[in-house]
Amino acid sequence: MPTTLILGASPNPSRYAYRAAHSLQAVGEALVLVGVRPGVVAGVAIQQAFPAADTVETVTLYLGPERQAEYYAAIVALRPKRVIFNPGTENPAFARQLRQAGIEPVVACTLVLIATGQYALPGA
């Protein structure tokens, strides 16, 4: 089962990360949630520490560029196939670093990708 890590997960139903978790689960994605506030979203506990998972295919960002730096090394170490920069999270410097590591940076909205049937990775 494809796995997506939502960085910036929130238990607040008005947040886009919350909506994305439910939408991703509805299309069959397994979830890993990382955020600063504890809680449960779509039946998955939000972790405060970055996981040591090796099965994450996609990281979708819901943290602004100024809060992403502390996660750069951990994201690269996960070796996801792609990192999605949702609106407001665009970060050209990190995108370059990802490309150099062989990880595809995608500037898009996770919710729109799901709604238009474009979220799944080829071959998934």
Residue pairs with C-beta under 8 A, 6 or more apart in sequence:
1 28
1 29
1 30
2 28
2 29
2 30
2 57
2 58
2 120
2 121
2 124
3 29
3 30
3 31
3 32
3 53
3 55
3 56
3 57
3 58
4 24
4 29
4 30
4 31
4 32
4 56
4 57
4 58
4 59
4 60
5 31
5 32
5 33
5 34
5 51
5 53
5 56
5 58
5 59
5 60
5 78
5 80
6 17
6 20
6 21
6 24
6 31
6 32
6 33
6 34
6 35
6 60
6 62
7 34
7 35
7 59
7 60
7 61
7 62
7 63
7 68
7 71
7 75
8 17
8 34
8 35
8 61
8 62
8 63
8 67
8 89
9 17
9 18
9 21
9 33
9 34
9 35
9 41
9 46
9 62
10 17
10 18
10 35
10 37
10 39
10 41
10 46
10 62
11 18
11 35
11 37
11 38
11 39
11 40
11 41
11 46
12 18
13 19
15 62
16 62
16 86
16 110
16 111
17 35
17 41
17 62
18 41
19 111
20 60
20 62
20 86
20 110
20 111
20 114
21 31
21 33
21 41
21 42
21 44
22 41
22 42
23 110
23 111
23 114
23 115
24 31
24 42
24 110
24 114
24 119
25 31
25 42
25 43
25 44
27 114
27 119
27 120
29 58
29 119
31 42
31 44
32 44
32 47
32 51
32 53
32 56
33 41
33 44
33 45
33 46
33 47
34 46
34 47
34 48
34 49
34 50
34 51
35 46
35 47
35 48
36 48
37 46
38 45
38 46
38 48
39 45
39 46
40 46
50 71
50 74
53 78
54 78
54 79
56 78
56 80
57 80
57 81
57 82
57 121
57 124
58 80
58 81
58 82
58 83
58 84
58 121
59 75
59 78
59 80
59 82
59 83
59 84
60 83
60 84
60 86
60 110
61 68
61 83
61 84
61 85
61 86
61 89
62 86
62 89
63 71
63 89
64 88
64 89
65 89
65 90
65 91
65 94
68 89
68 91
68 94
69 94
72 94
72 97
75 83
75 98
75 103
76 97
76 98
76 101
76 103
79 101
79 103
80 103
81 103
81 104
81 121
82 103
82 104
82 105
82 106
82 121
83 94
83 95
83 98
83 103
83 104
83 105
83 106
84 106
84 107
84 108
84 110
84 113
85 91
85 95
85 105
85 106
85 107
85 108
86 108
86 109
86 110
87 109
90 107
94 105
95 105
95 107
98 104
98 105
99 105
110 119
112 118
113 119
